[in-house]
Amino acid sequence: MARQAVIKLRSDATGLSFDRPTAIQIFGFVRDAIITMELLPGQMISETSLAAQFGVSRTPVREALIQLANIGFVEVLPQRGTYVTKFSMDKILESRFIREAIEVSVVSFLAENNTEDIINEAGKIILEQKAAADDNDPLAFQKLDDHFHKVLANHTRFERVAHIIEAEKAHMDRVRCLSLQEQDQFKRILAQHTAIIKAIKSGVPEKAAKAMSVHLKDVYNVLKVIPQKHPEYFL
């Protein structure tokens, strides 16, 4: 029998609050548990168990799981239940390809239209990432990585760019977080983020494009190791 999903509340959380929709909060808790590999690829997620754990009806749990299915973190199998999706090499590589196409354009645009606000805001995120690395906190580091890319996308002033990037990140997020736990990649990613900001600041689009391309191709290094160590997590 599959182990039922039990989500450990983060140290900064005391449970569900009344100031935000319940489904959104449950979505956040379960998403974090999937990214940090507390919920493993292939593991069954019980609506009933989650509802009992959070003290709510099954309706917000079902809504949260639908959102998770929409970003590719869970799959619903008729007559069988809901399961954490396994890693798909094809989807990871496709996601990286799409992200590179968009994010190289983002930083090229920013290099031509950069302001001090971009440099300062992204620089603060890098400092926070350094602190997360010092604390050996992969989840915090990953969330700041998400924020870094979102900030760059938002500074283009094109409304849909950040949403498209976020949707494509799902298939890379878990394998990236797993690699942070197993390998000392913090320094390399910090160096890459720093290089991206330096290139944007230079005002040379080609430099910015190259820096982002190098950063997004880093997943190839991860994919050389993780499938060999954890073949059970892949389709």
Secondary structure, DSSP 8 states (H G I E B T S, - for coil): ----------TT--S--SSS-HHHHHHHHHHHHHHTTSS-TT-EE-HHHHHHHHTS-HHHHHHHHHHHHHTTSEEEETTTEEEE--B-HHHHHHHHHHHHHHHHHHHHHHHHS--HHHHHHHHHHHHHHHHHHHTT-HHHHHHHHHHHHHHHHHTTT-TTHHHHHHHHHHHHHHHHHHHHHHS--HHHHHHHHHHHHHHHHHT-HHHHHHHHHHHHTTHHHHHTTHHHH-GGGB-
